[in-house]
Amino acid sequence: MQNSIYSRSNVGKSSLIKALFSLAPEVEVRVSKKPGHTKKMNFFKVGKHFTVVDMPGYGFRAPEDFVDMVETYLKERRNLKRTFLLVDSVVGIQKTDNIAIEMCEEFALPYVIVLTKIDKSSKGHLLKQVLQIQKFVNMKTQGCFPQLFPVSAVTFSGIHLLRCFIASVTGNLD
Ligand code: GDP
């Protein structure tokens, strides 16, 4: 059973994966020194329970074979439970995020939008982004989970809820 996590480069994907697994030191998470440098898929196996797949960042610095590799994986992986699409809460949904959303919609994947770096902006700015993205999700998407997950890999805000959600969708909450 797999979950894929992907985003534009530099949105905080490696940091989020590290935060999610901070209670599981046996899962070794590599965070590249230069930000935004995941070029291939990394598989993190959590016991026999589930696997998290770290996808290459899209947009700026995306590897050339990104489209082929990612599209094929997302389209054909039968045991893919959820795709987590990360959006930087400071900048909101960008053009390349829209392309990723369209891809999830086209392949009819169940996906979830996670808002990263929520410690970085004021409460007012964050609320505006959340409401805007929430409205977009409700009006324009079919496969997106109706609730956003705002998180910070620095303060750990929202991390526990996201862990519970992953446990729930992979059938590990009982
Ligand atoms: P990736 O390219 O998507 O894997 O992004 P990284 O995890 O490497 O993060 C990109 C940059 O954003 C790094 O400088 C991180 O320290 C920073 N960053 C990531 N998550 C957070 C967060 O929750 N809060 C803040 N303030 N910075 C973050």
Backbone and ligand atoms as CSV (ligand in chain L), in Angstrom:
chain,resi,resn,atom,element,x,y,z
A,1,MET,N,N,0.836,-1.183,0.000
A,1,MET,CA,C,0.000,0.000,0.000
A,1,MET,C,C,0.880,1.245,0.000
A,2,GLN,N,N,0.628,2.152,-0.926
A,2,GLN,CA,C,1.547,3.286,-1.034
A,2,GLN,C,C,0.819,4.628,-0.987
A,3,ASN,N,N,1.550,5.631,-0.544
A,3,ASN,CA,C,1.088,7.021,-0.574
A,3,ASN,C,C,2.157,7.802,-1.307
A,4,SER,N,N,1.772,8.630,-2.255
A,4,SER,CA,C,2.806,9.423,-2.900
A,4,SER,C,C,2.679,10.872,-2.452
A,5,ILE,N,N,3.854,11.503,-2.271
A,5,ILE,CA,C,3.878,12.885,-1.834
A,5,ILE,C,C,4.618,13.678,-2.883
A,6,TYR,N,N,3.992,14.690,-3.438
A,6,TYR,CA,C,4.771,15.495,-4.369
A,6,TYR,C,C,4.345,16.951,-4.419
A,7,SER,N,N,5.253,17.760,-4.998
A,7,SER,CA,C,5.093,19.212,-4.945
A,7,SER,C,C,6.094,19.851,-5.895
A,8,ARG,N,N,5.967,21.163,-6.065
A,8,ARG,CA,C,7.023,21.900,-6.745
A,8,ARG,C,C,8.274,21.770,-5.883
A,9,SER,N,N,9.450,22.011,-6.490
A,9,SER,CA,C,10.687,21.986,-5.710
A,9,SER,C,C,10.642,23.088,-4.668
A,10,ASN,N,N,11.267,22.828,-3.524
A,10,ASN,CA,C,11.455,23.852,-2.497
A,10,ASN,C,C,10.212,24.192,-1.675
A,11,VAL,N,N,9.175,23.405,-1.845
A,11,VAL,CA,C,7.922,23.678,-1.135
A,11,VAL,C,C,7.972,23.115,0.292
A,12,GLY,N,N,8.953,22.240,0.546
A,12,GLY,CA,C,9.118,21.706,1.896
A,12,GLY,C,C,8.767,20.241,2.012
A,13,LYS,N,N,8.906,19.527,0.893
A,13,LYS,CA,C,8.512,18.112,0.869
A,13,LYS,C,C,9.427,17.249,1.735
A,14,SER,N,N,10.746,17.390,1.551
A,14,SER,CA,C,11.667,16.566,2.351
A,14,SER,C,C,11.502,16.870,3.830
A,15,SER,N,N,11.344,18.147,4.159
A,15,SER,CA,C,11.181,18.533,5.566
A,15,SER,C,C,9.900,17.938,6.136
A,16,LEU,N,N,8.842,17.917,5.349
A,16,LEU,CA,C,7.576,17.359,5.830
A,16,LEU,C,C,7.710,15.858,6.066
A,17,ILE,N,N,8.349,15.162,5.135
A,17,ILE,CA,C,8.509,13.708,5.286
A,17,ILE,C,C,9.329,13.419,6.543
A,18,LYS,N,N,10.361,14.237,6.751
A,18,LYS,CA,C,11.192,14.081,7.952
A,18,LYS,C,C,10.351,14.292,9.214
A,19,ALA,N,N,9.517,15.319,9.212
A,19,ALA,CA,C,8.661,15.610,10.371
A,19,ALA,C,C,7.669,14.470,10.608
A,20,LEU,N,N,7.096,13.954,9.520
A,20,LEU,CA,C,6.121,12.866,9.660
A,20,LEU,C,C,6.742,11.645,10.311
A,21,PHE,N,N,8.026,11.399,9.990
A,21,PHE,CA,C,8.705,10.199,10.483
A,21,PHE,C,C,9.574,10.458,11.701
A,22,SER,N,N,9.424,11.622,12.321
A,22,SER,CA,C,10.323,11.957,13.439
A,22,SER,C,C,10.159,10.998,14.614
A,23,LEU,N,N,9.009,10.339,14.700
A,23,LEU,CA,C,8.800,9.374,15.792
A,23,LEU,C,C,9.222,7.965,15.390
A,24,ALA,N,N,9.680,7.821,14.159
A,24,ALA,CA,C,10.073,6.498,13.670
A,24,ALA,C,C,11.514,6.548,13.185
A,25,PRO,N,N,12.468,6.572,14.140
A,25,PRO,CA,C,13.874,6.738,13.751
A,25,PRO,C,C,14.394,5.614,12.860
A,26,GLU,N,N,13.674,4.469,12.857
A,26,GLU,CA,C,14.133,3.366,12.004
A,26,GLU,C,C,13.887,3.663,10.518
A,27,VAL,N,N,13.014,4.635,10.267
A,27,VAL,CA,C,12.803,5.026,8.866
A,27,VAL,C,C,13.798,6.145,8.561
A,28,GLU,N,N,14.753,5.824,7.706
A,28,GLU,CA,C,15.790,6.819,7.428
A,28,GLU,C,C,15.324,7.759,6.322
A,29,VAL,N,N,15.248,9.034,6.649
A,29,VAL,CA,C,14.782,10.007,5.656
A,29,VAL,C,C,15.947,10.895,5.260
A,30,ARG,N,N,16.208,10.904,3.975
A,30,ARG,CA,C,17.295,11.762,3.500
A,30,ARG,C,C,16.717,13.105,3.074
A,31,VAL,N,N,17.297,14.183,3.572
A,31,VAL,CA,C,16.907,15.510,3.092
A,31,VAL,C,C,18.126,16.075,2.392
A,32,SER,N,N,17.968,16.388,1.107
A,32,SER,CA,C,19.145,16.843,0.353
A,32,SER,C,C,19.637,18.173,0.917
A,33,LYS,N,N,20.958,18.344,0.903
A,33,LYS,CA,C,21.543,19.550,1.492
A,33,LYS,C,C,21.113,20.781,0.721
A,34,LYS,N,N,21.225,20.664,-0.616
A,34,LYS,CA,C,20.714,21.773,-1.416
A,34,LYS,C,C,19.204,21.606,-1.482
A,35,PRO,N,N,18.454,22.646,-1.166
A,35,PRO,CA,C,17.005,22.474,-1.201
A,35,PRO,C,C,16.510,22.182,-2.620
A,36,GLY,N,N,15.443,21.422,-2.701
A,36,GLY,CA,C,14.806,21.184,-3.992
A,36,GLY,C,C,15.546,20.222,-4.885
A,37,HIS,N,N,16.132,19.174,-4.301
A,37,HIS,CA,C,16.939,18.301,-5.150
A,37,HIS,C,C,16.526,16.839,-5.205
A,38,THR,N,N,15.275,16.544,-4.952
A,38,THR,CA,C,14.838,15.154,-5.108
A,38,THR,C,C,14.650,14.908,-6.603
A,39,LYS,N,N,15.497,14.027,-7.170
A,39,LYS,CA,C,15.431,13.834,-8.624
A,39,LYS,C,C,14.782,12.508,-9.002
A,40,LYS,N,N,14.689,11.615,-8.035
A,40,LYS,CA,C,14.060,10.342,-8.354
A,40,LYS,C,C,13.050,10.006,-7.261
A,41,MET,N,N,12.400,8.871,-7.405
A,41,MET,CA,C,11.445,8.504,-6.374
A,41,MET,C,C,12.173,7.794,-5.239
A,42,ASN,N,N,11.894,8.193,-4.006
A,42,ASN,CA,C,12.440,7.502,-2.838
A,42,ASN,C,C,11.294,6.802,-2.125
A,43,PHE,N,N,11.525,5.556,-1.752
A,43,PHE,CA,C,10.478,4.786,-1.079
A,43,PHE,C,C,10.811,4.620,0.397
A,44,PHE,N,N,9.924,5.060,1.258
A,44,PHE,CA,C,10.111,4.879,2.701
A,44,PHE,C,C,9.088,3.871,3.186
A,45,LYS,N,N,9.589,2.724,3.586
A,45,LYS,CA,C,8.690,1.653,4.000
A,45,LYS,C,C,8.463,1.755,5.504
A,46,VAL,N,N,7.228,1.807,5.913
A,46,VAL,CA,C,6.911,1.895,7.339
A,46,VAL,C,C,6.463,0.509,7.794
A,47,GLY,N,N,7.435,-0.261,8.312
A,47,GLY,CA,C,7.167,-1.655,8.687
A,47,GLY,C,C,6.502,-2.360,7.525
A,48,LYS,N,N,5.470,-3.156,7.861
A,48,LYS,CA,C,4.726,-3.769,6.760
A,48,LYS,C,C,3.410,-3.027,6.560
A,49,HIS,N,N,3.306,-1.850,7.158
A,49,HIS,CA,C,2.031,-1.143,7.157
A,49,HIS,C,C,1.755,-0.384,5.864
A,50,PHE,N,N,2.699,0.444,5.476
A,50,PHE,CA,C,2.532,1.190,4.230
A,50,PHE,C,C,3.869,1.779,3.796
A,51,THR,N,N,3.882,2.316,2.602
A,51,THR,CA,C,5.094,2.935,2.071
A,51,THR,C,C,4.764,4.357,1.634
A,52,VAL,N,N,5.660,5.281,1.937
A,52,VAL,CA,C,5.499,6.644,1.434
A,52,VAL,C,C,6.472,6.826,0.281
A,53,VAL,N,N,5.976,7.337,-0.814
A,53,VAL,CA,C,6.826,7.533,-1.981
A,53,VAL,C,C,7.079,9.024,-2.170
A,54,ASP,N,N,8.336,9.391,-2.055
A,54,ASP,CA,C,8.751,10.781,-2.243
A,54,ASP,C,C,8.996,10.982,-3.735
A,55,MET,N,N,8.169,11.823,-4.345
A,55,MET,CA,C,8.246,12.013,-5.794
A,55,MET,C,C,9.179,13.190,-6.124
A,56,PRO,N,N,9.742,13.200,-7.334
A,56,PRO,CA,C,10.608,14.328,-7.692
A,56,PRO,C,C,9.796,15.630,-7.711
A,57,GLY,N,N,10.430,16.714,-7.310
A,57,GLY,CA,C,9.740,18.008,-7.346
A,57,GLY,C,C,9.453,18.427,-8.780
A,58,TYR,N,N,8.320,19.069,-8.987
A,58,TYR,CA,C,8.024,19.534,-10.344
A,58,TYR,C,C,8.263,21.037,-10.458
A,59,GLY,N,N,8.154,21.542,-11.675
A,59,GLY,CA,C,8.421,22.962,-11.897
A,59,GLY,C,C,9.902,23.206,-12.005
A,60,PHE,N,N,10.361,24.283,-11.397
A,60,PHE,CA,C,11.765,24.670,-11.424
A,60,PHE,C,C,12.667,23.496,-11.037
A,61,ARG,N,N,13.671,23.204,-11.831
A,61,ARG,CA,C,14.639,22.123,-11.581
A,61,ARG,C,C,14.050,20.719,-11.731
A,62,ALA,N,N,12.888,20.602,-12.345
A,62,ALA,CA,C,12.310,19.263,-12.504
A,62,ALA,C,C,13.171,18.457,-13.467
A,63,PRO,N,N,13.400,17.182,-13.172
A,63,PRO,CA,C,14.174,16.375,-14.113
A,63,PRO,C,C,13.399,16.207,-15.414
A,64,GLU,N,N,14.168,15.982,-16.506
A,64,GLU,CA,C,13.513,15.959,-17.808
A,64,GLU,C,C,12.532,14.808,-17.965
A,65,ASP,N,N,12.897,13.671,-17.348
A,65,ASP,CA,C,12.006,12.525,-17.511
A,65,ASP,C,C,10.888,12.518,-16.470
A,66,PHE,N,N,10.725,13.662,-15.800
A,66,PHE,CA,C,9.722,13.774,-14.736
A,66,PHE,C,C,8.332,13.333,-15.200
A,67,VAL,N,N,7.911,13.900,-16.314
A,67,VAL,CA,C,6.535,13.656,-16.758
A,67,VAL,C,C,6.293,12.173,-16.975
A,68,ASP,N,N,7.225,11.527,-17.705
A,68,ASP,CA,C,7.077,10.095,-17.998
A,68,ASP,C,C,7.035,9.278,-16.722
A,69,MET,N,N,8.032,9.551,-15.852
A,69,MET,CA,C,8.191,8.738,-14.651
A,69,MET,C,C,6.986,8.911,-13.722
A,70,VAL,N,N,6.640,10.164,-13.473
A,70,VAL,CA,C,5.569,10.442,-12.522
A,70,VAL,C,C,4.207,10.028,-13.067
A,71,GLU,N,N,3.977,10.361,-14.336
A,71,GLU,CA,C,2.673,10.013,-14.915
A,71,GLU,C,C,2.462,8.511,-14.922
A,72,THR,N,N,3.507,7.789,-15.336
A,72,THR,CA,C,3.388,6.335,-15.410
A,72,THR,C,C,3.129,5.766,-14.026
A,73,TYR,N,N,3.888,6.265,-13.047
A,73,TYR,CA,C,3.709,5.762,-11.676
A,73,TYR,C,C,2.291,6.041,-11.186
A,74,LEU,N,N,1.865,7.284,-11.301
A,74,LEU,CA,C,0.557,7.666,-10.748
A,74,LEU,C,C,-0.595,6.955,-11.454
A,75,LYS,N,N,-0.405,6.731,-12.762
A,75,LYS,CA,C,-1.479,6.115,-13.547
A,75,LYS,C,C,-1.589,4.617,-13.282
A,76,GLU,N,N,-0.418,3.981,-13.069
A,76,GLU,CA,C,-0.437,2.518,-13.077
A,76,GLU,C,C,-0.311,1.837,-11.731
A,77,ARG,N,N,0.105,2.582,-10.703
A,77,ARG,CA,C,0.302,1.955,-9.400
A,77,ARG,C,C,-1.041,1.648,-8.748
A,78,ARG,N,N,-1.408,0.380,-8.763
A,78,ARG,CA,C,-2.737,-0.003,-8.279
A,78,ARG,C,C,-2.886,0.167,-6.762
A,79,ASN,N,N,-1.792,-0.048,-6.029
A,79,ASN,CA,C,-1.911,0.025,-4.563
A,79,ASN,C,C,-1.634,1.430,-4.009
A,80,LEU,N,N,-1.720,2.438,-4.875
A,80,LEU,CA,C,-1.540,3.814,-4.427
A,80,LEU,C,C,-2.822,4.283,-3.739
A,81,LYS,N,N,-2.718,4.527,-2.438
A,81,LYS,CA,C,-3.905,4.881,-1.646
A,81,LYS,C,C,-4.278,6.343,-1.799
A,82,ARG,N,N,-3.307,7.217,-1.610
A,82,ARG,CA,C,-3.536,8.661,-1.672
A,82,ARG,C,C,-2.319,9.352,-2.257
A,83,THR,N,N,-2.574,10.456,-2.906
A,83,THR,CA,C,-1.487,11.331,-3.334
A,83,THR,C,C,-1.601,12.619,-2.535
A,84,PHE,N,N,-0.496,13.058,-1.966
A,84,PHE,CA,C,-0.478,14.299,-1.190
A,84,PHE,C,C,0.234,15.364,-2.012
A,85,LEU,N,N,-0.505,16.390,-2.346
A,85,LEU,CA,C,0.035,17.461,-3.168
A,85,LEU,C,C,0.363,18.629,-2.249
A,86,LEU,N,N,1.636,19.003,-2.215
A,86,LEU,CA,C,2.051,20.048,-1.272
A,86,LEU,C,C,2.035,21.418,-1.938
A,87,VAL,N,N,1.437,22.377,-1.257
A,87,VAL,CA,C,1.385,23.756,-1.762
A,87,VAL,C,C,2.001,24.662,-0.694
A,88,ASP,N,N,2.897,25.527,-1.116
A,88,ASP,CA,C,3.546,26.464,-0.186
A,88,ASP,C,C,2.516,27.511,0.254
A,89,SER,N,N,2.227,27.549,1.546
A,89,SER,CA,C,1.167,28.453,2.027
A,89,SER,C,C,1.540,29.925,1.864
A,90,VAL,N,N,2.829,30.197,1.719
A,90,VAL,CA,C,3.250,31.592,1.563
A,90,VAL,C,C,2.865,32.119,0.180
A,91,VAL,N,N,3.022,31.267,-0.833
A,91,VAL,CA,C,2.788,31.733,-2.213
A,91,VAL,C,C,1.468,31.245,-2.814
A,92,GLY,N,N,0.841,30.267,-2.182
A,92,GLY,CA,C,-0.433,29.751,-2.706
A,92,GLY,C,C,-0.244,28.878,-3.937
A,93,ILE,N,N,-1.351,28.557,-4.609
A,93,ILE,CA,C,-1.299,27.656,-5.769
A,93,ILE,C,C,-0.671,28.363,-6.964
A,94,GLN,N,N,0.368,27.759,-7.513
A,94,GLN,CA,C,1.077,28.305,-8.671
A,94,GLN,C,C,0.672,27.542,-9.931
A,95,LYS,N,N,1.145,28.065,-11.080
A,95,LYS,CA,C,0.772,27.464,-12.366
A,95,LYS,C,C,1.095,25.971,-12.418
A,96,THR,N,N,2.300,25.631,-11.942
A,96,THR,CA,C,2.707,24.221,-12.014
A,96,THR,C,C,1.890,23.353,-11.048
A,97,ASP,N,N,1.440,23.957,-9.922
A,97,ASP,CA,C,0.561,23.204,-9.018
A,97,ASP,C,C,-0.730,22.860,-9.753
A,98,ASN,N,N,-1.210,23.837,-10.535
A,98,ASN,CA,C,-2.444,23.602,-11.294
A,98,ASN,C,C,-2.314,22.445,-12.266
A,99,ILE,N,N,-1.122,22.333,-12.871
A,99,ILE,CA,C,-0.897,21.231,-13.812
A,99,ILE,C,C,-0.948,19.905,-13.051
A,100,ALA,N,N,-0.338,19.898,-11.846
A,100,ALA,CA,C,-0.350,18.673,-11.021
A,100,ALA,C,C,-1.790,18.331,-10.610
A,101,ILE,N,N,-2.550,19.347,-10.257
A,101,ILE,CA,C,-3.953,19.115,-9.872
A,101,ILE,C,C,-4.726,18.538,-11.063
A,102,GLU,N,N,-4.499,19.137,-12.242
A,102,GLU,CA,C,-5.180,18.633,-13.446
A,102,GLU,C,C,-4.832,17.174,-13.708
A,103,MET,N,N,-3.552,16.833,-13.460
A,103,MET,CA,C,-3.117,15.451,-13.681
A,103,MET,C,C,-3.847,14.505,-12.716
A,104,CYS,N,N,-3.923,14.881,-11.453
A,104,CYS,CA,C,-4.637,14.051,-10.462
A,104,CYS,C,C,-6.105,13.893,-10.856
A,105,GLU,N,N,-6.694,14.984,-11.331
A,105,GLU,CA,C,-8.103,14.947,-11.734
A,105,GLU,C,C,-8.280,14.025,-12.952
A,106,GLU,N,N,-7.369,14.178,-13.922
A,106,GLU,CA,C,-7.463,13.399,-15.154
A,106,GLU,C,C,-7.336,11.901,-14.880
A,107,PHE,N,N,-6.430,11.538,-13.958
A,107,PHE,CA,C,-6.229,10.122,-13.638
A,107,PHE,C,C,-7.214,9.636,-12.581
A,108,ALA,N,N,-8.104,10.535,-12.143
A,108,ALA,CA,C,-9.101,10.208,-11.108
A,108,ALA,C,C,-8.451,9.648,-9.842
A,109,LEU,N,N,-7.346,10.284,-9.432
A,109,LEU,CA,C,-6.657,9.847,-8.212
A,109,LEU,C,C,-7.301,10.507,-7.004
A,110,PRO,N,N,-7.448,9.778,-5.890
A,110,PRO,CA,C,-7.837,10.478,-4.670
A,110,PRO,C,C,-6.617,11.218,-4.124
A,111,TYR,N,N,-6.736,12.541,-3.974
A,111,TYR,CA,C,-5.569,13.299,-3.505
A,111,TYR,C,C,-5.979,14.309,-2.437
A,112,VAL,N,N,-4.936,14.826,-1.784
A,112,VAL,CA,C,-5.135,15.698,-0.637
A,112,VAL,C,C,-4.184,16.874,-0.796
A,113,ILE,N,N,-4.652,18.080,-0.522
A,113,ILE,CA,C,-3.730,19.224,-0.574
A,113,ILE,C,C,-3.227,19.541,0.831
A,114,VAL,N,N,-1.891,19.590,0.943
A,114,VAL,CA,C,-1.235,19.915,2.209
A,114,VAL,C,C,-0.586,21.288,2.041
A,115,LEU,N,N,-0.901,22.197,2.950
A,115,LEU,CA,C,-0.310,23.542,2.894
A,115,LEU,C,C,0.913,23.589,3.794
A,116,THR,N,N,2.067,23.854,3.220
A,116,THR,CA,C,3.319,23.785,3.996
A,116,THR,C,C,3.748,25.160,4.526
A,117,LYS,N,N,4.694,25.138,5.445
A,117,LYS,CA,C,5.373,26.338,5.968
A,117,LYS,C,C,4.416,27.340,6.597
A,118,ILE,N,N,3.404,26.847,7.314
A,118,ILE,CA,C,2.408,27.791,7.837
A,118,ILE,C,C,2.957,28.684,8.953
A,119,ASP,N,N,4.155,28.346,9.458
A,119,ASP,CA,C,4.778,29.224,10.462
A,119,ASP,C,C,5.337,30.488,9.837
A,120,LYS,N,N,5.398,30.502,8.489
A,120,LYS,CA,C,6.115,31.601,7.831
A,120,LYS,C,C,5.285,32.864,7.612
A,121,SER,N,N,3.955,32.715,7.576
A,121,SER,CA,C,3.181,33.930,7.308
A,121,SER,C,C,2.266,34.291,8.471
A,122,SER,N,N,1.746,35.492,8.427
A,122,SER,CA,C,0.857,35.970,9.487
A,122,SER,C,C,-0.443,35.167,9.456
A,123,LYS,N,N,-1.163,35.180,10.553
A,123,LYS,CA,C,-2.433,34.442,10.629
A,123,LYS,C,C,-3.403,34.944,9.552
A,124,GLY,N,N,-3.395,36.274,9.329
A,124,GLY,CA,C,-4.300,36.877,8.344
A,124,GLY,C,C,-4.015,36.368,6.938
A,125,HIS,N,N,-2.735,36.359,6.583
A,125,HIS,CA,C,-2.330,35.896,5.245
A,125,HIS,C,C,-2.678,34.418,5.080
A,126,LEU,N,N,-2.415,33.663,6.136
A,126,LEU,CA,C,-2.674,32.225,6.088
A,126,LEU,C,C,-4.169,31.952,5.909
A,127,LEU,N,N,-4.980,32.668,6.656
A,127,LEU,CA,C,-6.432,32.482,6.574
A,127,LEU,C,C,-6.925,32.783,5.164
A,128,LYS,N,N,-6.386,33.850,4.571
A,128,LYS,CA,C,-6.783,34.233,3.219
A,128,LYS,C,C,-6.446,33.103,2.226
A,129,GLN,N,N,-5.224,32.577,2.363
A,129,GLN,CA,C,-4.796,31.483,1.477
A,129,GLN,C,C,-5.684,30.258,1.666
A,130,VAL,N,N,-5.933,29.908,2.947
A,130,VAL,CA,C,-6.725,28.707,3.234
A,130,VAL,C,C,-8.107,28.843,2.613
A,131,LEU,N,N,-8.755,30.003,2.817
A,131,LEU,CA,C,-10.116,30.196,2.308
A,131,LEU,C,C,-10.142,30.153,0.780
A,132,GLN,N,N,-9.132,30.772,0.175
A,132,GLN,CA,C,-9.045,30.822,-1.289
A,132,GLN,C,C,-8.872,29.411,-1.872
A,133,ILE,N,N,-7.956,28.654,-1.284
A,133,ILE,CA,C,-7.671,27.308,-1.793
A,133,ILE,C,C,-8.849,26.375,-1.500
A,134,GLN,N,N,-9.433,26.547,-0.302
A,134,GLN,CA,C,-10.593,25.734,0.059
A,134,GLN,C,C,-11.734,25.945,-0.946
A,135,LYS,N,N,-11.954,27.197,-1.325
A,135,LYS,CA,C,-13.009,27.529,-2.286
A,135,LYS,C,C,-12.708,26.870,-3.643
A,136,PHE,N,N,-11.442,26.975,-4.041
A,136,PHE,CA,C,-11.012,26.360,-5.299
A,136,PHE,C,C,-11.271,24.852,-5.273
A,137,VAL,N,N,-10.874,24.217,-4.161
A,137,VAL,CA,C,-11.033,22.760,-4.026
A,137,VAL,C,C,-12.513,22.385,-4.118
A,138,ASN,N,N,-13.349,23.125,-3.400
A,138,ASN,CA,C,-14.777,22.790,-3.373
A,138,ASN,C,C,-15.456,23.012,-4.716
A,139,MET,N,N,-15.032,24.062,-5.430
A,139,MET,CA,C,-15.742,24.402,-6.671
A,139,MET,C,C,-15.166,23.732,-7.913
A,140,LYS,N,N,-13.849,23.475,-7.906
A,140,LYS,CA,C,-13.212,23.063,-9.169
A,140,LYS,C,C,-12.664,21.645,-9.192
A,141,THR,N,N,-12.704,20.946,-8.089
A,141,THR,CA,C,-12.082,19.615,-8.115
A,141,THR,C,C,-13.090,18.520,-7.775
A,142,GLN,N,N,-12.765,17.322,-8.228
A,142,GLN,CA,C,-13.610,16.151,-7.961
A,142,GLN,C,C,-12.921,15.206,-6.983
A,143,GLY,N,N,-11.630,14.956,-7.251
A,143,GLY,CA,C,-10.922,13.907,-6.513
A,143,GLY,C,C,-10.216,14.381,-5.262
A,144,CYS,N,N,-10.235,15.708,-5.029
A,144,CYS,CA,C,-9.485,16.252,-3.896
A,144,CYS,C,C,-10.286,16.101,-2.608
A,145,PHE,N,N,-9.596,15.651,-1.543
A,145,PHE,CA,C,-10.236,15.551,-0.230
A,145,PHE,C,C,-10.687,16.952,0.185
A,146,PRO,N,N,-11.933,17.089,0.678
A,146,PRO,CA,C,-12.460,18.444,0.910
A,146,PRO,C,C,-11.766,19.245,2.014
A,147,GLN,N,N,-10.966,18.575,2.838
A,147,GLN,CA,C,-10.298,19.334,3.897
A,147,GLN,C,C,-8.810,19.506,3.608
A,148,LEU,N,N,-8.333,20.725,3.776
A,148,LEU,CA,C,-6.903,20.978,3.597
A,148,LEU,C,C,-6.155,20.588,4.868
A,149,PHE,N,N,-4.863,20.293,4.720
A,149,PHE,CA,C,-4.033,20.011,5.891
A,149,PHE,C,C,-2.919,21.057,5.984
A,150,PRO,N,N,-3.111,22.100,6.789
A,150,PRO,CA,C,-2.036,23.082,6.960
A,150,PRO,C,C,-0.992,22.550,7.947
A,151,VAL,N,N,0.283,22.592,7.558
A,151,VAL,CA,C,1.336,22.032,8.418
A,151,VAL,C,C,2.575,22.927,8.460
A,152,SER,N,N,3.352,22.712,9.495
A,152,SER,CA,C,4.687,23.316,9.566
A,152,SER,C,C,5.676,22.254,10.017
A,153,ALA,N,N,6.753,22.106,9.246
A,153,ALA,CA,C,7.790,21.145,9.619
A,153,ALA,C,C,8.706,21.747,10.678
A,154,VAL,N,N,8.543,23.044,10.945
A,154,VAL,CA,C,9.371,23.711,11.946
A,154,VAL,C,C,8.707,23.653,13.322
A,155,THR,N,N,7.427,24.048,13.400
A,155,THR,CA,C,6.731,24.031,14.704
A,155,THR,C,C,5.987,22.715,14.933
A,156,PHE,N,N,5.900,21.881,13.897
A,156,PHE,CA,C,5.157,20.622,13.935
A,156,PHE,C,C,3.641,20.825,14.006
A,157,SER,N,N,3.200,22.032,13.787
A,157,SER,CA,C,1.765,22.288,13.756
A,157,SER,C,C,1.136,21.462,12.625
A,158,GLY,N,N,0.043,20.769,12.935
A,158,GLY,CA,C,-0.682,20.006,11.917
A,158,GLY,C,C,-0.094,18.641,11.582
A,159,ILE,N,N,1.105,18.351,12.073
A,159,ILE,CA,C,1.782,17.103,11.697
A,159,ILE,C,C,1.044,15.887,12.269
A,160,HIS,N,N,0.598,16.030,13.511
A,160,HIS,CA,C,-0.062,14.888,14.150
A,160,HIS,C,C,-1.355,14.519,13.426
A,161,LEU,N,N,-2.109,15.542,13.067
A,161,LEU,CA,C,-3.371,15.296,12.349
A,161,LEU,C,C,-3.096,14.604,11.009
A,162,LEU,N,N,-2.051,15.052,10.328
A,162,LEU,CA,C,-1.702,14.435,9.041
A,162,LEU,C,C,-1.257,12.985,9.230
A,163,ARG,N,N,-0.504,12.736,10.292
A,163,ARG,CA,C,-0.103,11.351,10.614
A,163,ARG,C,C,-1.349,10.485,10.818
A,164,CYS,N,N,-2.311,11.018,11.577
A,164,CYS,CA,C,-3.545,10.256,11.841
A,164,CYS,C,C,-4.301,9.999,10.546
A,165,PHE,N,N,-4.331,11.004,9.682
A,165,PHE,CA,C,-5.032,10.846,8.408
A,165,PHE,C,C,-4.377,9.737,7.574
A,166,ILE,N,N,-3.046,9.744,7.532
A,166,ILE,CA,C,-2.327,8.710,6.769
A,166,ILE,C,C,-2.596,7.336,7.384
A,167,ALA,N,N,-2.579,7.283,8.742
A,167,ALA,CA,C,-2.873,6.008,9.413
A,167,ALA,C,C,-4.283,5.550,9.055
A,168,SER,N,N,-5.203,6.498,9.001
A,168,SER,CA,C,-6.592,6.163,8.700
A,168,SER,C,C,-6.757,5.649,7.258
A,169,VAL,N,N,-6.206,6.378,6.289
A,169,VAL,CA,C,-6.419,5.956,4.895
A,169,VAL,C,C,-5.663,4.675,4.546
A,170,THR,N,N,-4.639,4.351,5.331
A,170,THR,CA,C,-3.913,3.096,5.066
A,170,THR,C,C,-4.434,1.961,5.954
A,171,GLY,N,N,-5.508,2.243,6.699
A,171,GLY,CA,C,-6.138,1.188,7.519
A,171,GLY,C,C,-5.339,0.821,8.750
A,172,ASN,N,N,-4.572,1.782,9.284
A,172,ASN,CA,C,-3.720,1.493,10.434
A,172,ASN,C,C,-4.166,2.197,11.722
A,173,LEU,N,N,-5.396,2.674,11.738
A,173,LEU,CA,C,-5.820,3.436,12.912
A,173,LEU,C,C,-6.438,2.558,13.991
A,174,ASP,N,N,-6.897,1.365,13.611
A,174,ASP,CA,C,-7.573,0.507,14.606
A,174,ASP,C,C,-6.575,-0.097,15.594
L,1,GDP,P1,P,11.693,20.244,-1.045
L,1,GDP,O1,O,12.540,20.703,-2.170
L,1,GDP,O2,O,10.242,20.383,-1.365
L,1,GDP,O3,O,12.042,18.880,-0.514
L,1,GDP,O4,O,11.913,21.299,0.143
L,1,GDP,P2,P,12.794,21.218,1.465
L,1,GDP,O5,O,12.173,20.347,2.497
L,1,GDP,O6,O,14.211,20.960,1.090
L,1,GDP,O7,O,12.609,22.724,1.996
L,1,GDP,C1,C,12.941,23.860,1.196
L,1,GDP,C2,C,13.308,25.024,2.129
L,1,GDP,O8,O,12.162,25.399,2.921
L,1,GDP,C3,C,14.390,24.656,3.148
L,1,GDP,O9,O,15.205,25.790,3.306
L,1,GDP,C4,C,13.636,24.345,4.433
L,1,GDP,O10,O,14.372,24.597,5.602
L,1,GDP,C5,C,12.437,25.294,4.315
L,1,GDP,N1,N,11.236,24.718,4.978
L,1,GDP,C6,C,10.674,23.525,4.760
L,1,GDP,N2,N,9.581,23.331,5.529
L,1,GDP,C7,C,9.447,24.454,6.272
L,1,GDP,C8,C,8.490,24.889,7.265
L,1,GDP,O11,O,7.530,24.218,7.641
L,1,GDP,N3,N,8.688,26.152,7.787
L,1,GDP,C9,C,9.723,26.952,7.412
L,1,GDP,N4,N,9.824,28.161,7.984
L,1,GDP,N5,N,10.632,26.588,6.487
L,1,GDP,C10,C,10.498,25.352,5.916
